[in-house]
Amino acid sequence: MKKKLFSAIVPVLLMLGSCKNLDFPPSDAISTTTLITTKDGLTNALNGAYALFKDHIEFNGTTDNNNMYLRQFYHLSDFASDDIVCAQITTDPLFYSFTLGHSPAQSNTRYFWYISYKIITGVNTVIDAVEKSGKSDVETNQLLGECYFLRAFCHFNLVRLFGKPYSVDPQAPGIILRTSLSDPAKKGRSSVKEVYESVLADAEKAAVLMTKPRGVQYASQYAAWSLLARVNLYKEDNLKAIEYADKVIESGKYTLSSTATYPALFANATAGSETIFCIAFTQVDDYGKFGSIASMIYSDGNSGWGEEYASSSLRELMAKYPEDVRWSYIVPLKDASGKIQKKNGIEVYYISKFSFQDGLPNLSSPIMFRLAELYLIRAEAKAKNNAAAAALDDVDMIRKNRGLAHALYNKVVPAGSTALDVVLNEKRIEMAFEGHRAYDLYRNRKAMDKSYWGYHLSGLKETDIDLSKKPAGFPNLSVPYSNPRIIYYLPIDEMLSNPLVIQNP
């Protein structure tokens, strides 16, 4: 399954970046030697797939603490948004998300691609075993449905990172679909439209099969409906997005966190009233300063690197309502006199959404789907379906539970705004740092305004920074949805081992 590279390729690799060796497995080159034949075996194999979202595993001959599915996903998604600011130049490849200086050889995209297909191959193995067994009892169907969900979830995250938004160009190259163990190792990219169709088909099948939930740390029918609502919204099938959001909201199984409980929602994700699906970590999974999600965006002085902060752009949007309970996840670093501290000229506002499970600064169980998002999905779909008043009602449901009962829209769109503007601003605040912002802008054909101080500005020196005014004269102050670098290059590993794929421009 591996392809030896000839010496003529070595200069190309040197130009693209450092690689530890010249053996590159294609995306499906993860073999499973044991066929699953018992329910315990199926369960253990599937639970192993869930573990791959949080484990540090060997890649390219090395186990790197920086390599973890969730850590890379949040960096590749959130660090490319206008919600997080970089306070220094760094050699960590996460810096490319801020600057758009992507490379096919950057280690974070290479690992994310690899681990995503490893998860997909794992669940395909379970699907194959179940279908060969002929079993169709409730417990087996639940496990089978979870496999289809995870396959859909991974394919969707891949196409968001490596393919253009569906609303921009559904015929653009997407990613490699892996829906069978018999797929050839060398396979071309499916179109974005084809990927979406596969994701929707898998999620719909998962929703039918999953009738015996195992807890919020595993996929469920509600998680499948949530994924269907999200994907249909991205696809601009607004009626379908509303239909699936309704199923979750009207089930009565989940309730929005209140003003009192919201500050503890993320530290207590597995018990949160609005958690639909999360990746459960325990104290055994506390990676500390090295390799955790939190370590780049929070520090208690020693617990993390604390190099990225809540941006001034986001804070300015929130500034009108200091009583908004969502400020509880934005933690200013102050000196003894109460003055905000700076790092390299950038004000330090730490982010604590991925901290303080069991009181530990780097431990959390990241939430993949929660009820507030379903209200906001429904609100956006209604706004686009000429139902502005109903859209604002959903927005107000969020605000009532975030300390803003005195500041509701009451079905009235503010002057100078549209209902969609209101919904997207609310979603930006509510879902900040959870991996949505960049996709929400670009799929709605909006530019990202990055005209705030930070080291995403190429050539910035600390002496340039004047917080009393906005920066000017730097590249990429505005990133249009048409910019080819809103998505990432396919990894060099896949390009060199699979001649059937084409690279992003």
C-alpha positions as CSV (number, residue, x, y, z in Angstrom):
1,M,0.0,0.0,0.0
2,K,3.0,2.3,0.2
3,K,4.7,3.9,-2.7
4,K,8.5,4.5,-2.8
5,L,9.4,7.9,-4.1
6,F,12.3,8.4,-6.5
7,S,15.2,10.7,-5.8
8,A,13.9,13.2,-8.4
9,I,11.1,14.1,-5.9
10,V,13.5,15.0,-3.1
11,P,14.1,18.6,-4.3
12,V,10.3,19.1,-4.4
13,L,10.0,18.0,-0.8
14,L,12.8,20.3,0.3
15,M,11.1,23.2,-1.3
16,L,7.7,22.3,0.3
17,G,9.1,21.7,3.8
18,S,10.7,19.1,6.0
19,C,9.3,15.5,6.0
20,K,10.8,12.8,8.2
21,N,10.9,10.1,5.5
22,L,9.9,9.3,2.0
23,D,7.2,6.6,2.6
24,F,3.8,8.2,2.4
25,P,0.7,6.0,2.9
26,P,-2.4,7.0,0.8
27,S,-5.5,8.0,2.7
28,D,-6.9,4.5,3.0
29,A,-3.7,2.7,3.9
30,I,-4.7,1.8,7.4
31,S,-5.2,-1.9,7.7
32,T,-7.3,-3.8,10.2
33,T,-6.3,-7.4,10.5
34,T,-9.0,-8.7,12.9
35,L,-12.5,-9.2,11.6
36,I,-15.1,-8.2,14.2
37,T,-17.4,-11.0,15.0
38,T,-19.0,-10.4,18.4
39,K,-21.0,-7.6,19.9
40,D,-18.3,-6.8,22.4
41,G,-15.7,-6.8,19.6
42,L,-17.9,-4.4,17.5
43,T,-18.4,-2.1,20.5
44,N,-14.7,-2.1,21.3
45,A,-13.7,-1.4,17.7
46,L,-16.2,1.4,17.5
47,N,-15.1,2.9,20.8
48,G,-11.6,2.8,19.5
49,A,-12.8,5.1,16.6
50,Y,-14.1,7.6,19.1
51,A,-10.8,7.5,20.9
52,L,-9.0,8.6,17.7
53,F,-10.6,12.0,18.0
54,K,-8.6,12.6,21.1
55,D,-5.6,10.3,21.1
56,H,-2.0,11.2,20.1
57,I,-1.1,8.5,17.7
58,E,1.9,7.7,15.5
59,F,2.1,9.5,12.2
60,N,5.0,9.3,9.7
61,G,7.1,7.3,12.2
62,T,6.6,9.7,15.1
63,T,4.2,10.4,17.9
64,D,3.9,14.1,18.3
65,N,2.0,15.6,21.2
66,N,0.8,18.4,18.9
67,N,-1.1,15.9,16.8
68,M,-4.6,15.3,17.9
69,Y,-7.8,15.4,15.7
70,L,-9.6,17.9,17.8
71,R,-6.6,20.1,18.4
72,Q,-6.0,20.3,14.7
73,F,-9.6,20.8,13.8
74,Y,-10.0,23.8,16.1
75,H,-6.8,25.4,15.0
76,L,-7.5,24.9,11.3
77,S,-11.0,26.3,11.8
78,D,-10.9,28.9,14.5
79,F,-7.5,30.3,14.0
80,A,-8.5,31.1,10.4
81,S,-11.4,33.2,11.8
82,D,-11.7,36.8,13.1
83,D,-12.6,35.6,16.6
84,I,-9.0,34.7,17.7
85,V,-5.9,36.9,17.4
86,C,-2.3,35.7,17.3
87,A,0.0,37.5,19.7
88,Q,3.3,36.5,18.2
89,I,5.0,34.9,15.2
90,T,5.5,31.2,15.7
91,T,7.0,28.3,13.7
92,D,3.9,26.1,14.7
93,P,1.9,25.4,11.5
94,L,-1.2,26.8,13.2
95,F,0.3,30.2,12.3
96,Y,-0.6,29.5,8.6
97,S,-4.3,29.7,9.5
98,F,-3.8,33.2,10.7
99,T,-1.6,34.4,7.8
100,L,-3.1,32.2,4.9
101,G,0.5,31.1,4.2
102,H,-0.5,27.5,3.6
103,S,1.7,24.7,2.3
104,P,1.0,21.1,1.2
105,A,3.7,20.0,3.6
106,Q,2.4,21.7,6.8
107,S,2.2,19.1,9.5
108,N,-1.3,19.9,11.0
109,T,-3.2,19.4,7.7
110,R,-1.2,16.3,7.0
111,Y,-2.1,14.8,10.3
112,F,-5.7,15.8,10.2
113,W,-6.1,14.2,6.8
114,Y,-4.4,11.0,8.0
115,I,-6.3,10.6,11.2
116,S,-9.7,11.5,9.6
117,Y,-9.3,8.6,7.1
118,K,-8.0,6.3,9.8
119,I,-11.3,6.9,11.7
120,I,-13.3,6.4,8.5
121,T,-11.5,3.2,7.7
122,G,-12.1,1.9,11.2
123,V,-15.9,2.5,11.0
124,N,-16.0,1.1,7.5
125,T,-14.5,-2.1,9.0
126,V,-17.3,-2.3,11.6
127,I,-19.9,-1.5,8.9
128,D,-18.5,-4.3,6.8
129,A,-18.5,-6.8,9.7
130,V,-22.1,-6.0,10.8
131,E,-23.4,-6.2,7.3
132,K,-21.7,-9.6,6.7
133,S,-23.1,-10.9,10.0
134,G,-26.7,-10.2,9.0
135,K,-27.5,-9.1,12.6
136,S,-30.2,-6.4,12.9
137,D,-31.1,-6.3,16.6
138,V,-31.5,-2.9,18.3
139,E,-28.1,-2.9,19.9
140,T,-26.3,-3.9,16.7
141,N,-28.2,-1.3,14.7
142,Q,-27.2,1.4,17.2
143,L,-23.6,0.6,16.7
144,L,-24.0,0.5,13.0
145,G,-25.8,3.8,13.0
146,E,-23.0,5.4,15.0
147,C,-20.5,4.2,12.4
148,Y,-22.5,5.9,9.6
149,F,-22.7,9.0,11.7
150,L,-18.9,9.1,12.3
151,R,-18.2,8.5,8.6
152,A,-20.5,11.4,7.7
153,F,-19.1,13.7,10.4
154,C,-15.5,13.1,9.3
155,H,-16.2,13.4,5.6
156,F,-18.0,16.7,6.3
157,N,-15.2,18.2,8.3
158,L,-12.7,17.2,5.6
159,V,-14.7,18.8,2.8
160,R,-15.1,22.0,4.9
161,L,-11.4,22.3,5.3
162,F,-10.3,21.1,1.8
163,G,-13.2,22.0,-0.5
164,K,-14.9,25.2,-1.4
165,P,-18.2,26.0,0.2
166,Y,-21.2,24.3,-1.4
167,S,-22.9,27.6,-1.8
168,V,-19.9,29.0,-3.8
169,D,-19.2,26.1,-6.1
170,P,-20.8,22.7,-5.6
171,Q,-19.0,21.2,-8.6
172,A,-15.5,22.1,-7.2
173,P,-13.2,19.3,-6.2
174,G,-14.1,18.1,-2.7
175,I,-12.3,15.2,-0.9
176,I,-11.8,11.5,-1.4
177,L,-14.9,9.6,-0.4
178,R,-14.2,6.4,1.4
179,T,-17.4,4.5,1.8
180,S,-16.2,0.9,1.4
181,L,-13.3,-1.3,2.3
182,S,-13.1,-2.3,-1.3
183,D,-12.4,1.2,-2.5
184,P,-9.2,1.4,-4.5
185,A,-6.2,2.9,-2.7
186,K,-5.7,5.4,-5.5
187,K,-8.9,7.3,-6.0
188,G,-9.8,10.8,-7.2
189,R,-11.6,13.6,-5.4
190,S,-15.4,13.6,-5.5
191,S,-17.0,17.0,-6.1
192,V,-18.2,19.0,-3.2
193,K,-21.8,18.1,-4.2
194,E,-21.0,14.4,-4.3
195,V,-19.5,14.6,-0.8
196,Y,-22.5,16.4,0.6
197,E,-24.8,13.8,-0.9
198,S,-22.8,11.0,0.7
199,V,-22.7,12.8,4.0
200,L,-26.5,13.4,4.0
201,A,-27.2,9.8,3.0
202,D,-25.0,8.4,5.8
203,A,-26.5,10.8,8.4
204,E,-30.0,9.9,7.3
205,K,-29.3,6.2,7.6
206,A,-27.6,6.7,11.0
207,A,-30.7,8.5,12.3
208,V,-33.0,5.6,11.4
209,L,-30.6,3.0,12.9
210,M,-29.8,4.7,16.2
211,T,-32.7,4.0,18.6
212,K,-30.8,2.9,21.7
213,P,-28.6,5.8,22.7
214,R,-25.4,5.2,24.8
215,G,-25.0,8.7,26.2
216,V,-23.8,12.1,24.9
217,Q,-20.3,10.8,24.5
218,Y,-21.5,8.7,21.6
219,A,-23.5,9.5,18.5
220,S,-27.3,9.3,18.7
221,Q,-30.3,9.9,16.6
222,Y,-30.4,13.5,17.9
223,A,-26.7,13.9,16.9
224,A,-27.6,12.6,13.4
225,W,-30.5,15.1,13.1
226,S,-28.2,17.9,14.3
227,L,-25.6,17.0,11.6
228,L,-28.4,16.9,9.0
229,A,-29.6,20.3,10.1
230,R,-26.0,21.7,9.9
231,V,-25.2,20.1,6.5
232,N,-28.5,21.1,4.9
233,L,-28.0,24.7,6.1
234,Y,-24.6,24.8,4.5
235,K,-26.2,23.3,1.3
236,E,-28.8,26.1,1.5
237,D,-31.7,23.6,1.7
238,N,-33.3,25.8,4.3
239,L,-36.6,23.8,4.6
240,K,-34.6,20.6,5.4
241,A,-32.4,22.5,7.9
242,I,-35.6,23.7,9.7
243,E,-37.1,20.2,9.6
244,Y,-34.1,18.6,11.3
245,A,-33.6,21.4,13.7
246,D,-37.3,21.1,14.7
247,K,-36.8,17.4,15.4
248,V,-34.1,18.2,18.0
249,I,-35.6,21.3,19.5
250,E,-39.1,19.9,19.8
251,S,-38.0,16.5,21.2
252,G,-37.8,18.1,24.6
253,K,-34.7,16.1,25.4
254,Y,-32.5,19.1,25.7
255,T,-32.9,22.5,27.3
256,L,-30.8,25.7,26.9
257,S,-28.4,26.4,29.7
258,S,-29.6,29.3,31.9
259,T,-27.7,32.4,32.8
260,A,-26.8,30.6,36.0
261,T,-25.6,27.3,34.4
262,Y,-24.1,28.5,31.2
263,P,-20.7,29.4,32.8
264,A,-20.2,25.7,33.7
265,L,-21.6,24.2,30.5
266,F,-18.3,23.5,28.9
267,A,-16.4,22.3,32.0
268,N,-19.3,19.9,32.6
269,A,-20.1,19.0,29.0
270,T,-21.1,15.4,29.6
271,A,-23.8,16.5,32.0
272,G,-24.8,19.7,30.3
273,S,-28.5,20.2,29.6
274,E,-27.9,21.3,26.0
275,T,-25.1,18.9,25.1
276,I,-26.2,16.6,22.2
277,F,-22.8,15.0,21.4
278,C,-19.3,15.6,22.8
279,I,-15.9,13.9,22.8
280,A,-15.5,12.8,26.4
281,F,-12.1,13.3,28.0
282,T,-11.2,12.1,31.5
283,Q,-8.4,13.1,33.8
284,V,-6.3,10.3,32.2
285,D,-6.7,12.3,29.0
286,D,-5.3,15.5,30.5
287,Y,-2.5,16.4,28.2
288,G,-1.5,19.4,30.2
289,K,0.6,22.1,28.4
290,F,1.7,19.8,25.6
291,G,-0.9,18.8,23.0
292,S,-4.1,20.0,24.6
293,I,-6.7,22.2,22.9
294,A,-6.6,24.8,25.7
295,S,-2.9,25.3,26.1
296,M,-2.6,27.8,23.1
297,I,-5.5,30.0,24.3
298,Y,-5.4,29.9,28.0
299,S,-2.8,29.9,30.8
300,D,-2.9,30.3,34.5
301,G,0.7,31.3,34.4
302,N,2.2,27.9,33.8
303,S,-0.5,25.6,32.4
304,G,-0.3,26.7,28.8
305,W,1.5,28.7,26.1
306,G,-1.3,31.3,26.0
307,E,-0.3,32.8,22.7
308,E,-3.8,33.3,21.1
309,Y,-6.6,35.4,22.5
310,A,-10.1,36.6,21.9
311,S,-9.8,39.2,19.2
312,S,-10.7,42.9,19.6
313,S,-13.1,42.4,16.7
314,L,-15.2,39.9,18.7
315,R,-14.9,41.9,21.9
316,E,-16.2,45.0,20.1
317,L,-19.2,43.1,18.9
318,M,-19.9,42.0,22.5
319,A,-19.1,45.3,24.2
320,K,-22.6,46.7,24.3
321,Y,-23.7,44.1,26.9
322,P,-21.0,43.5,29.6
323,E,-23.7,41.6,31.5
324,D,-23.9,39.0,28.7
325,V,-22.9,35.7,30.5
326,R,-20.9,34.7,27.5
327,W,-18.2,37.0,28.6
328,S,-17.5,34.4,31.3
329,Y,-15.4,32.5,28.7
330,I,-13.2,35.5,27.8
331,V,-10.7,36.0,30.7
332,P,-8.7,39.2,30.7
333,L,-5.2,39.0,32.2
334,K,-4.8,42.0,34.6
335,D,-2.1,43.3,36.7
336,A,-2.5,44.3,40.4
337,S,-4.0,47.6,39.4
338,G,-6.5,46.1,37.1
339,K,-4.8,47.1,33.9
340,I,-5.1,44.6,31.0
341,Q,-1.7,43.0,30.2
342,K,-0.3,42.8,26.7
343,K,1.9,40.4,24.9
344,N,3.9,41.9,22.0
345,G,1.5,44.8,22.0
346,I,-1.7,42.6,21.9
347,E,-4.1,42.7,24.8
348,V,-4.4,39.4,26.6
349,Y,-7.9,38.1,26.7
350,Y,-7.7,34.3,27.4
351,I,-10.3,31.9,26.2
352,S,-11.5,29.3,28.7
353,K,-14.1,27.2,26.8
354,F,-11.7,24.2,26.8
355,S,-10.6,24.5,30.4
356,F,-11.6,23.6,34.0
357,Q,-13.2,20.2,33.7
358,D,-12.5,18.7,37.1
359,G,-10.8,22.0,37.9
360,L,-8.0,21.3,35.5
361,P,-6.9,24.2,33.2
362,N,-6.3,22.1,30.1
363,L,-9.1,19.5,30.4
364,S,-12.5,19.6,28.7
365,S,-14.9,17.4,26.7
366,P,-15.4,19.4,23.5
367,I,-19.0,19.7,22.4
368,M,-19.6,18.8,18.8
369,F,-23.4,19.6,18.8
370,R,-25.5,21.5,21.3
371,L,-29.0,22.8,21.4
372,A,-28.1,26.5,21.0
373,E,-26.7,25.8,17.6
374,L,-29.9,24.1,16.5
375,Y,-31.9,27.3,17.4
376,L,-29.4,29.3,15.4
377,I,-29.5,27.0,12.4
378,R,-33.2,27.3,12.4
379,A,-33.0,31.1,12.8
380,E,-30.7,31.4,9.8
381,A,-32.8,29.1,7.7
382,K,-35.9,31.1,8.6
383,A,-34.2,34.4,7.9
384,K,-33.3,33.1,4.4
385,N,-36.9,31.8,4.0
386,N,-38.4,35.3,4.5
387,A,-39.5,34.6,8.0
388,A,-37.6,37.3,9.8
389,A,-39.9,37.6,12.9
390,A,-39.7,33.8,13.5
391,A,-35.9,33.9,13.0
392,L,-35.6,36.7,15.7
393,D,-37.8,34.6,18.1
394,D,-35.2,31.9,17.9
395,V,-32.4,34.4,18.5
396,D,-34.3,35.8,21.5
397,M,-34.6,32.3,23.0
398,I,-30.8,32.3,23.2
399,R,-30.6,35.8,24.5
400,K,-33.1,35.1,27.3
401,N,-30.8,32.5,28.6
402,R,-27.6,34.5,28.4
403,G,-28.6,37.4,30.7
404,L,-30.1,39.6,27.9
405,A,-33.8,39.2,28.6
406,H,-34.0,43.1,28.8
407,A,-32.4,43.3,25.2
408,L,-34.6,41.2,23.0
409,Y,-35.5,41.9,19.4
410,N,-39.2,41.1,19.8
411,K,-39.6,40.3,16.1
412,V,-38.2,43.7,15.0
413,V,-35.1,43.8,12.8
414,P,-32.8,46.7,13.9
415,A,-32.5,49.6,11.4
416,G,-29.6,49.2,9.0
417,S,-29.5,45.4,9.5
418,T,-31.1,42.3,8.1
419,A,-32.5,39.3,9.9
420,L,-29.5,37.3,8.6
421,D,-27.1,39.9,10.0
422,V,-28.7,39.6,13.4
423,V,-28.5,35.8,13.3
424,L,-24.9,35.6,12.2
425,N,-23.8,38.2,14.9
426,E,-25.6,36.2,17.5
427,K,-24.1,33.0,16.3
428,R,-20.7,34.5,16.3
429,I,-21.0,35.4,20.0
430,E,-22.8,32.2,21.1
431,M,-20.6,29.7,19.2
432,A,-17.3,31.6,19.4
433,F,-14.2,29.4,19.5
434,E,-16.3,26.3,18.6
435,G,-15.1,26.0,15.0
436,H,-18.0,27.8,13.1
437,R,-17.1,31.4,12.3
438,A,-15.1,31.2,9.1
439,Y,-17.5,28.7,7.5
440,D,-20.5,30.9,8.5
441,L,-19.0,33.9,6.7
442,Y,-17.6,32.2,3.6
443,R,-20.6,30.0,2.9
444,N,-22.8,33.1,3.1
445,R,-20.5,34.7,0.5
446,K,-19.2,37.3,3.0
447,A,-15.7,38.7,3.4
448,M,-13.9,38.3,6.7
449,D,-12.8,41.6,8.2
450,K,-9.4,41.2,9.8
451,S,-8.6,44.9,10.2
452,Y,-7.5,44.5,13.9
453,W,-4.1,44.4,15.4
454,G,-2.5,41.0,15.6
455,Y,0.4,39.0,14.0
456,H,-1.9,37.7,11.2
457,L,-0.7,41.0,9.7
458,S,2.3,40.2,7.6
459,G,5.3,42.2,8.6
460,L,3.8,43.6,11.8
461,K,6.2,44.9,14.4
462,E,5.2,45.7,17.9
463,T,6.1,49.3,17.4
464,D,3.5,49.5,14.6
465,I,0.6,48.8,17.0
466,D,-1.6,51.6,18.1
467,L,-4.7,50.2,19.7
468,S,-6.5,53.6,19.4
469,K,-7.0,53.0,15.7
470,K,-7.3,50.2,13.1
471,P,-4.4,48.9,11.1
472,A,-4.0,50.0,7.5
473,G,-1.6,49.1,4.7
474,F,-1.2,45.5,5.5
475,P,-2.2,42.6,3.2
476,N,-5.3,40.4,3.9
477,L,-7.1,43.0,6.0
478,S,-10.2,41.7,4.3
479,V,-10.4,38.1,3.1
480,P,-13.1,37.6,0.4
481,Y,-14.9,34.2,0.1
482,S,-13.3,33.9,-3.3
483,N,-9.8,33.8,-1.9
484,P,-8.4,30.3,-2.7
485,R,-6.7,30.2,0.7
486,I,-9.9,30.0,2.7
487,I,-9.3,26.3,2.2
488,Y,-6.2,24.2,2.7
489,Y,-3.9,22.5,0.2
490,L,-4.3,18.7,0.1
491,P,-1.4,17.2,2.0
492,I,1.8,16.3,0.2
493,D,1.5,12.7,1.4
494,E,-1.7,12.2,-0.6
495,M,-0.4,14.1,-3.6
496,L,2.8,11.9,-3.9
497,S,1.1,8.6,-3.3
498,N,-2.1,9.1,-5.3
499,P,-1.7,10.3,-8.9
500,L,-5.5,10.5,-9.3
501,V,-6.0,13.6,-7.0
502,I,-5.6,17.2,-8.1
503,Q,-4.2,19.9,-5.8
504,N,-6.2,22.9,-4.8
505,P,-5.0,26.1,-6.7
